[in-house]
Amino acid sequence: MAGKIVFEGRKGIHLLFLVCVCVMWCFSQVKGAIDEDVAEADIISTVEFNYSGELLATGDKGGRVVIFQHEQESKNRPHLRGEYNVYSTFQSHEPEFDYLKSLEIEEKINKIRWLPQQNAAHFLLSTNDKTIKLWKISERDKRAEGYNLKDEDGRLRDPFRITSLRVPVLMPMDLMVEASPRRIFANAHTYHINSISVNSDHETYLSADDLRINLWHLEITDRSFNIVDIKPANMEELTEVITAAECHPHQCNVFVYSSSKGTIRLCDMRAAALCDRHSKFFEEPEDPSSRSFFSEIISSISDVKFSHSGRYMMTRDYLSVKVWDLNMENRPVETYQVHEYLRSKLCSLYENDCIFDKFECCWNGSDSAIMTGSYNNFFRMFDRNTRRDITLEASRESSKPRATLKPRKVSTGGKRKKDEISVDSLDFNKKILHTAWHPKENVIAVAATNNLYIFQDKIN
């Protein structure tokens, strides 16, 4: 299963990415059935690789977490570097009801973040709108036999009939993967949690909702420290909300958060206990000639990500991806248009609420390329070195054996070429909001409704 994607340049061919499909997983399979009508609970709501890329976690609106493991290369299929197969599935969150506010709390998984692996077990944080949980994922392939106080069937023995002591022994058993909740961090957010981010000290993490950001210690569940609070005394004066937040990858005292006004604030926790005053303020001046009724809506930032190097950060608004240098606050150093052809469709996108969709973005392992999603199950990739870009489609056709991933193009004019698709033919119900890039290899994960697609480099 392979496809090659190249770009023609002045000096020949510039290669952005060689990809092939190695997995297409339908989340309805968790329930044992695949339906044409996608159940709301099966829609994927987050995708995240762990630090090594060996595991890939996905969460859905039904509160489930499905973890895929990278299998070793098979001699029978040498053209694949190894597939991702289901490793563990568990129910992370259940629907709840807040009796004080008469509000239902959805079980939907908003974010998953892995912790760096310290021993044989893996740990991850998952959150819904109100509650964050720390899960331990461990393997067990041995069981103890020969108990003194229990029979072989597990029933307790009469202590007066025990006449000798036995030494329990460990016997091999079929591999079992267990997911157990180790910590529950609750009752700290009044509004819906939109972000969690593990700090580089590996001891603390932050969680953000619409108006506040809290700092937690991984060992303490009954209290957190409020480090950002933008709630006004009078809620009628509210002009913006927090949309995303992330810790710096190397400096444990630095974090950023974005707002619905299209601004980004970088804060230093060494300056004050409450970071109500930012250290740096990133905002691009608006062009007055392009201002419209939708300007404020489409300028809202839906995702912010630090580069692996920590020198840059990337933000995603409705129509574009911007790369910022942390040393330059007045404008981004790079701007990539994701689907500029939708600018003429903003009125209809506003009417069907698609204009409020929150697209995520991600870096590759070397920070040389970025990826984000679009509509019609399209996702976009940008090479920062060559400034080349490509549009690909995640579909069932591309997941067939030896299928070739072909670049897609959208036509905005009256006439369109054979391989182009008209902007009026785009399906806005098919959208790729969540993507992830392997931290070390050219392997990407793309969530399209209830389907998870994994693409990887072609191996010659």
The 8 nearest C-alpha neighbors of each residue, nearest first, counted from 0:
[[401, 1, 400, 402, 19, 20, 2, 403],
 [0, 2, 19, 401, 457, 403, 402, 18],
 [1, 3, 403, 404, 19, 18, 17, 4],
 [2, 4, 17, 18, 5, 1, 404, 457],
 [5, 3, 17, 16, 2, 15, 14, 6],
 [6, 4, 14, 13, 15, 12, 3, 7],
 [5, 7, 13, 12, 14, 8, 4, 15],
 [8, 6, 12, 11, 13, 5, 9, 10],
 [9, 7, 11, 10, 12, 13, 6, 385],
 [8, 10, 11, 7, 12, 13, 6, 385],
 [11, 9, 8, 12, 7, 13, 6, 385],
 [10, 12, 8, 9, 7, 13, 6, 14],
 [11, 13, 7, 8, 6, 14, 5, 10],
 [14, 12, 6, 5, 8, 7, 15, 11],
 [13, 15, 5, 16, 6, 12, 4, 17],
 [16, 14, 382, 5, 13, 4, 17, 6],
 [15, 17, 14, 4, 18, 456, 5, 3],
 [18, 16, 456, 3, 457, 4, 2, 19],
 [19, 17, 456, 455, 457, 2, 454, 16],
 [18, 20, 1, 454, 455, 2, 0, 457],
 [19, 21, 454, 398, 22, 453, 0, 455],
 [20, 22, 82, 453, 454, 19, 455, 23],
 [23, 21, 453, 452, 20, 24, 83, 82],
 [22, 24, 452, 451, 398, 453, 25, 450],
 [23, 25, 451, 450, 22, 26, 452, 28],
 [24, 26, 450, 27, 28, 449, 451, 23],
 [27, 25, 28, 449, 41, 29, 450, 24],
 [26, 28, 33, 29, 25, 30, 32, 41],
 [29, 27, 31, 26, 30, 32, 25, 33],
 [30, 28, 27, 31, 26, 32, 25, 88],
 [29, 31, 28, 27, 32, 26, 33, 41],
 [32, 30, 28, 29, 27, 33, 26, 34],
 [33, 31, 28, 27, 30, 34, 29, 26],
 [32, 34, 27, 28, 35, 31, 25, 26],
 [35, 33, 36, 37, 32, 27, 38, 28],
 [34, 36, 37, 33, 38, 27, 32, 449],
 [37, 35, 34, 38, 33, 39, 27, 449],
 [36, 38, 35, 34, 39, 41, 449, 42],
 [39, 37, 40, 41, 36, 42, 27, 34],
 [38, 40, 41, 42, 37, 60, 61, 449],
 [39, 41, 61, 60, 38, 42, 59, 62],
 [42, 40, 38, 449, 39, 26, 59, 27],
 [43, 41, 449, 448, 59, 40, 39, 60],
 [44, 42, 59, 449, 58, 45, 448, 41],
 [43, 45, 59, 58, 60, 109, 108, 42],
 [44, 46, 58, 57, 110, 433, 43, 109],
 [47, 45, 57, 56, 435, 433, 434, 58],
 [46, 48, 56, 55, 435, 57, 111, 49],
 [49, 47, 55, 52, 54, 56, 437, 50],
 [48, 50, 52, 113, 51, 54, 55, 47],
 [49, 51, 52, 115, 48, 438, 113, 114],
 [52, 50, 53, 49, 438, 439, 54, 48],
 [53, 51, 49, 48, 437, 54, 50, 438],
 [52, 54, 69, 51, 68, 49, 55, 48],
 [55, 53, 68, 52, 67, 49, 48, 69],
 [54, 56, 48, 67, 66, 47, 49, 68],
 [57, 55, 66, 47, 65, 46, 48, 67],
 [56, 58, 46, 65, 45, 64, 66, 47],
 [59, 57, 64, 45, 108, 44, 63, 43],
 [60, 58, 43, 44, 61, 42, 63, 62],
 [59, 61, 107, 40, 62, 42, 108, 44],
 [60, 62, 40, 59, 107, 63, 106, 41],
 [63, 61, 106, 92, 107, 108, 60, 91],
 [64, 62, 90, 91, 61, 58, 59, 89],
 [63, 65, 58, 89, 57, 88, 91, 90],
 [64, 66, 88, 57, 56, 87, 58, 63],
 [67, 65, 56, 87, 86, 55, 85, 88],
 [66, 68, 85, 86, 55, 84, 83, 54],
 [69, 67, 54, 83, 86, 84, 53, 70],
 [68, 70, 83, 53, 82, 54, 81, 71],
 [71, 69, 81, 82, 83, 68, 72, 84],
 [70, 72, 81, 73, 69, 80, 82, 83],
 [73, 71, 81, 80, 70, 79, 77, 74],
 [72, 74, 76, 75, 77, 71, 81, 79],
 [75, 73, 77, 76, 72, 78, 79, 71],
 [74, 76, 73, 77, 72, 78, 79, 81],
 [77, 75, 73, 74, 78, 79, 72, 81],
 [76, 78, 79, 74, 73, 75, 72, 80],
 [79, 77, 458, 76, 80, 459, 457, 0],
 [80, 78, 81, 77, 76, 72, 458, 82],
 [81, 79, 72, 78, 82, 77, 71, 458],
 [82, 80, 72, 70, 71, 79, 69, 73],
 [81, 83, 70, 69, 21, 84, 22, 80],
 [82, 84, 69, 68, 67, 70, 22, 81],
 [83, 85, 67, 68, 86, 82, 69, 70],
 [84, 86, 67, 87, 66, 68, 83, 65],
 [85, 87, 67, 68, 66, 84, 88, 176],
 [88, 86, 66, 65, 85, 176, 89, 67],
 [89, 87, 65, 64, 66, 86, 63, 90],
 [88, 90, 64, 63, 91, 87, 65, 178],
 [91, 89, 63, 92, 62, 64, 88, 93],
 [90, 92, 63, 62, 89, 64, 93, 125],
 [93, 91, 62, 106, 90, 94, 63, 127],
 [92, 94, 106, 62, 95, 91, 90, 105],
 [95, 93, 106, 105, 104, 92, 96, 103],
 [96, 94, 104, 103, 93, 105, 97, 106],
 [95, 97, 103, 104, 102, 98, 101, 94],
 [96, 98, 102, 101, 99, 100, 103, 95],
 [99, 97, 101, 100, 96, 102, 103, 95],
 [98, 100, 97, 101, 102, 96, 103, 189],
 [99, 101, 102, 98, 97, 96, 103, 189],
 [102, 100, 98, 97, 99, 103, 96, 104],
 [103, 101, 97, 100, 96, 104, 98, 99],
 [102, 104, 96, 95, 97, 105, 101, 94],
 [105, 103, 95, 96, 94, 102, 106, 128],
 [106, 104, 94, 107, 103, 95, 128, 127],
 [105, 107, 94, 62, 93, 92, 61, 127],
 [108, 60, 106, 62, 105, 61, 127, 59],
 [107, 109, 127, 58, 62, 126, 59, 110],
 [108, 110, 127, 126, 107, 44, 45, 193],
 [111, 109, 126, 45, 108, 125, 194, 112],
 [110, 112, 125, 124, 47, 45, 113, 126],
 [113, 111, 124, 123, 125, 114, 110, 196],
 [114, 112, 123, 49, 122, 124, 115, 111],
 [113, 115, 122, 123, 116, 112, 197, 201],
 [116, 114, 50, 117, 113, 201, 49, 122],
 [115, 117, 121, 118, 114, 120, 122, 119],
 [116, 118, 115, 119, 120, 121, 114, 122],
 [119, 117, 120, 116, 121, 115, 122, 137],
 [118, 120, 121, 117, 137, 116, 138, 136],
 [121, 119, 137, 118, 136, 135, 122, 116],
 [120, 122, 136, 116, 135, 137, 119, 123],
 [123, 121, 135, 134, 114, 136, 113, 120],
 [122, 124, 113, 134, 114, 112, 133, 125],
 [123, 125, 133, 112, 132, 111, 113, 134],
 [126, 124, 111, 132, 131, 110, 123, 112],
 [127, 125, 131, 108, 130, 110, 109, 132],
 [126, 128, 108, 109, 107, 129, 130, 106],
 [127, 129, 191, 192, 130, 126, 104, 109],
 [128, 130, 127, 188, 192, 191, 185, 131],
 [129, 131, 185, 126, 127, 184, 128, 132],
 [132, 130, 126, 184, 125, 183, 185, 124],
 [133, 131, 183, 125, 124, 182, 184, 126],
 [134, 132, 124, 182, 181, 123, 180, 183],
 [133, 135, 180, 123, 122, 179, 181, 132],
 [134, 136, 122, 179, 178, 121, 180, 137],
 [137, 135, 178, 121, 120, 177, 122, 134],
 [138, 136, 120, 177, 176, 135, 121, 178],
 [137, 139, 176, 175, 177, 140, 174, 136],
 [138, 140, 175, 174, 141, 176, 137, 177],
 [139, 141, 174, 172, 173, 171, 175, 138],
 [142, 140, 171, 172, 170, 139, 169, 143],
 [143, 141, 170, 169, 171, 144, 172, 140],
 [142, 144, 169, 168, 167, 170, 145, 141],
 [145, 143, 167, 168, 146, 169, 142, 170],
 [144, 146, 167, 165, 168, 147, 166, 143],
 [145, 147, 149, 167, 148, 144, 165, 150],
 [148, 146, 149, 165, 164, 145, 161, 150],
 [147, 149, 156, 146, 155, 150, 158, 157],
 [150, 148, 155, 156, 154, 153, 146, 147],
 [149, 151, 153, 154, 152, 156, 155, 148],
 [150, 152, 153, 149, 145, 154, 144, 146],
 [151, 153, 150, 154, 149, 155, 156, 144],
 [154, 152, 150, 149, 151, 155, 146, 156],
 [155, 153, 150, 149, 152, 156, 151, 148],
 [154, 156, 149, 148, 150, 153, 157, 158],
 [157, 155, 149, 148, 158, 150, 154, 160],
 [156, 158, 159, 160, 155, 161, 148, 149],
 [159, 157, 161, 160, 156, 148, 155, 162],
 [160, 158, 157, 161, 162, 156, 148, 163],
 [161, 159, 158, 157, 162, 156, 163, 148],
 [162, 160, 158, 159, 163, 157, 147, 156],
 [161, 163, 160, 164, 159, 158, 147, 165],
 [164, 162, 161, 165, 147, 160, 166, 158],
 [163, 165, 147, 166, 162, 161, 146, 167],
 [166, 164, 147, 167, 145, 163, 146, 168],
 [165, 167, 168, 145, 164, 146, 147, 144],
 [168, 166, 145, 144, 146, 143, 165, 169],
 [167, 169, 144, 143, 170, 145, 166, 142],
 [170, 168, 143, 142, 141, 144, 171, 167],
 [169, 171, 141, 142, 143, 168, 172, 144],
 [172, 170, 141, 140, 142, 169, 173, 174],
 [171, 173, 140, 141, 174, 170, 142, 139],
 [174, 172, 140, 175, 171, 141, 139, 142],
 [173, 175, 140, 139, 172, 176, 138, 141],
 [174, 176, 139, 138, 140, 173, 177, 172],
 [177, 175, 138, 137, 87, 139, 174, 178],
 [178, 176, 137, 136, 138, 175, 179, 139],
 [179, 177, 136, 135, 134, 137, 176, 89],
 [178, 180, 135, 134, 181, 177, 136, 137],
 [181, 179, 134, 133, 182, 135, 132, 178],
 [182, 180, 133, 134, 179, 135, 183, 132],
 [183, 181, 133, 132, 180, 184, 220, 134],
 [184, 182, 132, 131, 185, 220, 133, 181],
 [185, 183, 220, 131, 130, 132, 182, 221],
 [184, 186, 130, 187, 183, 131, 129, 220],
 [187, 185, 188, 129, 130, 184, 189, 221],
 [186, 188, 185, 189, 223, 222, 184, 129],
 [189, 187, 190, 186, 129, 208, 191, 192],
 [188, 190, 187, 191, 129, 186, 208, 211],
 [189, 191, 188, 208, 209, 192, 210, 129],
 [190, 192, 128, 208, 129, 193, 209, 189],
 [193, 191, 208, 128, 207, 194, 129, 190],
 [192, 194, 208, 207, 191, 243, 109, 242],
 [195, 193, 207, 206, 243, 244, 192, 110],
 [194, 196, 206, 205, 207, 110, 197, 204],
 [195, 197, 245, 205, 204, 246, 198, 206],
 [198, 196, 204, 203, 205, 201, 199, 246],
 [197, 199, 204, 200, 203, 201, 246, 251],
 [198, 200, 251, 201, 249, 248, 250, 197],
 [199, 201, 202, 198, 251, 203, 250, 197],
 [202, 200, 199, 198, 203, 197, 114, 115],
 [203, 201, 200, 217, 216, 198, 204, 218],
 [204, 202, 216, 215, 198, 217, 201, 197],
 [205, 203, 197, 198, 215, 196, 214, 216],
 [204, 206, 214, 196, 213, 195, 215, 197],
 [205, 207, 195, 213, 194, 212, 214, 196],
 [208, 206, 212, 194, 192, 211, 193, 213],
 [207, 209, 192, 191, 193, 211, 210, 190],
 [208, 210, 241, 240, 190, 211, 242, 191],
 [211, 209, 229, 230, 208, 240, 241, 228],
 [212, 210, 228, 227, 208, 207, 209, 229],
 [211, 213, 207, 227, 206, 226, 225, 208],
 [214, 212, 225, 206, 224, 205, 226, 223],
 [213, 215, 205, 224, 223, 204, 225, 206],
 [216, 214, 223, 204, 203, 205, 217, 213],
 [215, 217, 203, 219, 218, 202, 204, 214],
 [216, 218, 203, 219, 202, 215, 204, 220],
 [217, 219, 216, 220, 182, 202, 215, 203],
 [220, 218, 216, 217, 221, 222, 215, 223],
 [219, 221, 184, 222, 183, 218, 182, 217],
 [220, 222, 219, 184, 223, 185, 186, 187],
 [223, 221, 220, 219, 224, 215, 187, 184],
 [222, 224, 215, 214, 213, 225, 221, 187],
 [225, 223, 214, 213, 226, 215, 222, 212],
 [224, 226, 213, 227, 212, 214, 223, 273],
 [225, 227, 273, 274, 213, 212, 224, 272],
 [228, 226, 212, 211, 274, 275, 225, 273],
 [227, 229, 211, 230, 210, 212, 275, 226],
 [228, 230, 210, 231, 211, 227, 275, 240],
 [229, 231, 210, 228, 232, 237, 234, 211],
 [232, 230, 233, 234, 237, 229, 236, 235],
 [233, 231, 234, 230, 236, 235, 237, 229],
 [232, 234, 231, 235, 236, 237, 230, 238],
 [235, 233, 236, 237, 231, 232, 230, 238],
 [234, 236, 233, 237, 231, 238, 232, 230],
 [235, 237, 234, 233, 238, 231, 232, 230],
 [236, 238, 234, 235, 239, 231, 230, 233],
 [237, 239, 236, 240, 260, 235, 259, 234],
 [240, 238, 259, 237, 260, 258, 241, 210],
 [239, 241, 209, 258, 259, 210, 242, 238],
 [240, 242, 258, 209, 210, 257, 243, 259],
 [241, 243, 258, 257, 301, 259, 240, 209],
 [244, 242, 257, 256, 194, 302, 241, 303],
 [245, 243, 256, 255, 194, 257, 207, 303],
 [246, 244, 196, 255, 254, 256, 247, 304],
 [245, 247, 254, 198, 196, 253, 248, 255],
 [246, 248, 254, 253, 250, 249, 251, 305],
 [249, 247, 199, 309, 250, 246, 307, 305],
 [248, 250, 247, 199, 251, 309, 308, 200],
 [251, 249, 252, 247, 253, 248, 199, 246],
 [250, 252, 199, 253, 198, 200, 249, 247],
 [251, 253, 268, 250, 267, 269, 254, 247],
 [254, 252, 267, 247, 251, 250, 266, 246],
 [253, 255, 246, 247, 266, 245, 265, 267],
 [256, 254, 265, 264, 244, 245, 266, 246],
 [255, 257, 244, 264, 243, 263, 245, 265],
 [258, 256, 263, 243, 242, 262, 241, 300],
 [257, 259, 241, 242, 260, 262, 240, 261],
 [258, 260, 299, 261, 239, 240, 300, 242],
 [261, 259, 258, 299, 262, 239, 298, 295],
 [260, 262, 299, 298, 300, 259, 258, 263],
 [263, 261, 282, 258, 260, 257, 281, 264],
 [264, 262, 257, 281, 256, 280, 258, 282],
 [265, 263, 280, 255, 256, 279, 277, 281],
 [264, 266, 255, 279, 278, 277, 254, 280],
 [267, 265, 277, 278, 254, 253, 255, 274],
 [266, 268, 253, 269, 252, 270, 278, 254],
 [269, 267, 252, 270, 271, 253, 266, 272],
 [268, 270, 267, 271, 252, 272, 253, 266],
 [271, 269, 268, 267, 272, 274, 266, 273],
 [272, 270, 273, 269, 268, 274, 267, 275],
 [271, 273, 274, 226, 268, 270, 269, 225],
 [274, 272, 226, 271, 275, 227, 225, 268],
 [275, 273, 276, 227, 226, 271, 272, 266],
 [274, 276, 273, 227, 277, 228, 229, 226],
 [277, 275, 274, 278, 266, 273, 271, 270],
 [276, 278, 266, 279, 265, 264, 275, 274],
 [279, 277, 266, 265, 267, 276, 280, 264],
 [280, 278, 265, 277, 264, 281, 266, 328],
 [279, 281, 264, 263, 328, 265, 282, 277],
 [282, 280, 328, 263, 262, 329, 264, 279],
 [283, 281, 262, 329, 330, 284, 280, 263],
 [282, 284, 330, 329, 285, 281, 331, 262],
 [285, 283, 282, 286, 330, 329, 287, 281],
 [286, 284, 287, 283, 290, 289, 288, 282],
 [285, 287, 288, 289, 284, 290, 283, 294],
 [288, 286, 290, 289, 285, 291, 284, 294],
 [287, 289, 286, 290, 291, 285, 294, 284],
 [290, 288, 287, 286, 291, 285, 294, 292],
 [291, 289, 287, 288, 294, 286, 292, 285],
 [290, 292, 294, 293, 289, 295, 288, 287],
 [291, 293, 294, 290, 295, 296, 346, 345],
 [292, 294, 296, 291, 295, 297, 345, 290],
 [295, 293, 291, 297, 296, 292, 290, 298],
 [296, 294, 298, 293, 297, 260, 299, 292],
 [295, 297, 293, 298, 294, 299, 355, 354],
 [296, 298, 317, 299, 294, 295, 293, 316],
 [299, 297, 261, 295, 296, 316, 294, 300],
 [298, 300, 259, 261, 260, 297, 296, 316],
 [301, 299, 316, 261, 315, 302, 259, 258],
 [300, 302, 357, 316, 315, 242, 358, 299],
 [303, 301, 315, 359, 314, 243, 300, 360],
 [302, 304, 314, 313, 243, 315, 244, 257],
 [305, 303, 313, 312, 306, 314, 245, 302],
 [306, 304, 312, 309, 311, 313, 307, 247],
 [305, 307, 309, 311, 308, 312, 366, 304],
 [308, 306, 309, 305, 366, 248, 364, 365],
 [307, 309, 306, 310, 311, 248, 366, 305],
 [308, 310, 306, 307, 311, 305, 248, 247],
 [311, 309, 308, 325, 324, 306, 312, 305],
 [312, 310, 324, 306, 323, 325, 309, 305],
 [311, 313, 305, 323, 304, 306, 322, 324],
 [312, 314, 322, 304, 303, 321, 323, 305],
 [315, 313, 303, 321, 302, 320, 300, 322],
 [314, 316, 320, 302, 300, 301, 319, 360],
 [317, 315, 300, 319, 298, 299, 301, 318],
 [316, 318, 297, 319, 298, 315, 299, 354],
 [317, 319, 337, 316, 338, 339, 336, 297],
 [320, 318, 336, 337, 335, 316, 315, 317],
 [319, 321, 315, 335, 314, 334, 316, 336],
 [322, 320, 334, 314, 313, 333, 331, 335],
 [321, 323, 313, 333, 331, 312, 332, 334],
 [324, 322, 331, 312, 332, 311, 325, 313],
 [323, 325, 311, 326, 327, 310, 332, 312],
 [326, 324, 327, 311, 310, 323, 328, 312],
 [325, 327, 324, 328, 310, 323, 311, 279],
 [328, 326, 324, 325, 329, 330, 323, 331],
 [327, 329, 281, 330, 280, 326, 282, 325],
 [328, 330, 282, 283, 327, 281, 331, 284],
 [329, 331, 283, 328, 282, 332, 327, 281],
 [332, 330, 323, 333, 322, 321, 334, 324],
 [331, 333, 323, 322, 324, 330, 334, 321],
 [334, 332, 322, 331, 321, 335, 323, 320],
 [335, 333, 321, 320, 322, 336, 331, 319],
 [334, 336, 320, 319, 337, 321, 333, 381],
 [337, 335, 319, 339, 338, 318, 320, 334],
 [336, 338, 319, 318, 339, 335, 379, 320],
 [339, 337, 340, 318, 341, 336, 373, 319],
 [338, 340, 341, 342, 336, 318, 337, 319],
 [339, 341, 338, 342, 411, 343, 422, 344],
 [342, 340, 344, 339, 343, 338, 345, 422],
 [343, 341, 344, 340, 345, 339, 318, 338],
 [342, 344, 341, 345, 340, 346, 339, 347],
 [345, 343, 341, 342, 346, 347, 348, 340],
 [346, 344, 348, 342, 347, 343, 349, 341],
 [345, 347, 349, 348, 344, 350, 343, 293],
 [346, 348, 350, 349, 345, 344, 351, 352],
 [349, 347, 345, 353, 354, 351, 346, 350],
 [350, 348, 352, 346, 354, 347, 351, 345],
 [349, 351, 347, 348, 352, 346, 353, 354],
 [350, 352, 348, 349, 353, 347, 354, 346],
 [353, 351, 349, 354, 350, 355, 348, 356],
 [354, 352, 348, 355, 356, 351, 349, 427],
 [353, 355, 348, 349, 352, 356, 345, 297],
 [356, 354, 353, 352, 357, 296, 349, 317],
 [357, 355, 353, 354, 358, 352, 317, 432],
 [356, 358, 301, 355, 432, 359, 317, 302],
 [359, 357, 432, 301, 356, 372, 433, 360],
 [358, 360, 302, 433, 432, 371, 357, 301],
 [359, 361, 371, 370, 315, 302, 434, 358],
 [360, 362, 370, 369, 435, 436, 371, 363],
 [363, 361, 369, 366, 368, 364, 370, 306],
 [362, 364, 366, 368, 436, 365, 369, 438],
 [363, 365, 438, 439, 366, 362, 437, 440],
 [364, 366, 367, 363, 307, 368, 362, 439],
 [367, 365, 363, 362, 368, 364, 306, 307],
 [368, 366, 365, 383, 382, 384, 363, 369],
 [369, 367, 382, 383, 381, 363, 366, 362],
 [370, 368, 362, 381, 361, 380, 363, 382],
 [369, 371, 380, 361, 379, 360, 381, 362],
 [372, 370, 360, 379, 378, 359, 361, 434],
 [373, 371, 378, 431, 432, 379, 377, 358],
 [372, 374, 377, 378, 431, 430, 376, 375],
 [375, 373, 430, 376, 427, 377, 429, 431],
 [374, 376, 426, 429, 377, 425, 430, 427],
 [377, 375, 430, 374, 429, 393, 431, 392],
 [378, 376, 392, 373, 375, 391, 374, 372],
 [377, 379, 372, 373, 391, 371, 390, 392],
 [378, 380, 390, 371, 370, 389, 372, 391],
 [379, 381, 370, 389, 388, 369, 390, 371],
 [382, 380, 388, 369, 368, 387, 383, 370],
 [381, 383, 368, 386, 387, 384, 385, 388],
 [382, 384, 386, 367, 368, 385, 381, 387],
 [385, 383, 382, 386, 367, 368, 387, 381],
 [384, 386, 387, 382, 383, 13, 15, 381],
 [387, 385, 383, 382, 384, 388, 381, 335],
 [386, 388, 385, 382, 381, 389, 6, 383],
 [389, 387, 381, 380, 382, 386, 390, 379],
 [388, 390, 380, 379, 406, 391, 381, 387],
 [389, 391, 379, 407, 406, 378, 377, 380],
 [392, 390, 406, 378, 377, 407, 379, 389],
 [391, 393, 377, 376, 394, 378, 390, 407],
 [394, 392, 376, 377, 397, 391, 452, 395],
 [395, 393, 396, 397, 392, 398, 376, 452],
 [394, 396, 398, 397, 399, 393, 23, 452],
 [395, 397, 394, 398, 399, 402, 393, 403],
 [398, 396, 402, 394, 395, 399, 404, 403],
 [399, 397, 395, 396, 20, 23, 402, 400],
 [398, 400, 402, 397, 396, 401, 395, 0],
 [401, 399, 0, 402, 398, 20, 1, 397],
 [0, 402, 400, 1, 399, 403, 2, 19],
 [403, 401, 399, 397, 0, 400, 1, 398],
 [404, 402, 2, 1, 405, 401, 397, 0],
 [405, 403, 2, 397, 402, 406, 19, 391],
 [404, 406, 403, 407, 391, 4, 2, 392],
 [407, 405, 391, 390, 389, 404, 408, 4],
 [406, 408, 390, 391, 405, 419, 409, 392],
 [409, 407, 419, 420, 410, 390, 406, 418],
 [408, 410, 420, 419, 421, 422, 411, 407],
 [409, 411, 421, 415, 420, 412, 419, 422],
 [410, 412, 422, 421, 409, 340, 413, 415],
 [413, 411, 414, 410, 415, 421, 422, 409],
 [412, 414, 415, 411, 410, 421, 416, 422],
 [415, 413, 412, 416, 410, 411, 421, 419],
 [416, 414, 410, 419, 413, 417, 412, 421],
 [415, 417, 419, 418, 414, 410, 420, 408],
 [416, 418, 419, 415, 420, 414, 408, 410],
 [417, 419, 416, 420, 408, 407, 415, 409],
 [420, 418, 408, 416, 409, 417, 410, 415],
 [419, 421, 409, 410, 408, 422, 424, 418],
 [420, 422, 410, 424, 423, 409, 411, 419],
 [421, 423, 424, 425, 411, 410, 409, 420],
 [422, 424, 421, 425, 411, 420, 426, 410],
 [425, 423, 421, 422, 426, 420, 375, 427],
 [426, 424, 375, 422, 423, 427, 421, 374],
 [425, 427, 375, 428, 429, 424, 374, 430],
 [426, 428, 429, 374, 375, 425, 430, 353],
 [429, 427, 426, 430, 375, 374, 353, 448],
 [430, 428, 375, 427, 376, 426, 374, 448],
 [429, 431, 374, 376, 375, 373, 428, 432],
 [432, 430, 372, 447, 373, 376, 433, 446],
 [431, 433, 358, 372, 359, 430, 357, 434],
 [434, 432, 446, 359, 431, 45, 46, 445],
 [435, 433, 445, 444, 446, 46, 371, 360],
 [434, 436, 444, 443, 47, 361, 46, 445],
 [437, 435, 443, 363, 442, 438, 444, 361],
 [436, 438, 442, 52, 440, 439, 443, 48],
 [439, 437, 364, 52, 436, 440, 363, 50],
 [440, 438, 364, 437, 52, 441, 51, 365],
 [441, 439, 437, 442, 438, 364, 52, 363],
 [442, 440, 456, 455, 437, 443, 439, 436],
 [441, 443, 455, 437, 440, 454, 436, 456],
 [442, 444, 436, 454, 453, 435, 437, 455],
 [445, 443, 453, 435, 434, 452, 436, 454],
 [444, 446, 434, 452, 451, 453, 447, 433],
 [447, 445, 451, 433, 450, 431, 448, 434],
 [446, 448, 450, 431, 449, 451, 376, 430],
 [447, 449, 42, 450, 43, 446, 429, 430],
 [450, 448, 42, 26, 43, 41, 25, 447],
 [451, 449, 25, 447, 24, 448, 446, 26],
 [450, 452, 446, 24, 23, 445, 447, 25],
 [453, 451, 23, 445, 444, 22, 446, 450],
 [452, 454, 444, 22, 443, 21, 20, 445],
 [455, 453, 20, 19, 443, 18, 442, 21],
 [454, 456, 442, 18, 19, 441, 443, 20],
 [457, 455, 18, 17, 441, 19, 458, 442],
 [456, 458, 17, 18, 1, 19, 459, 455],
 [459, 457, 78, 456, 79, 80, 77, 1],
 [458, 457, 78, 77, 456, 79, 1, 17]]
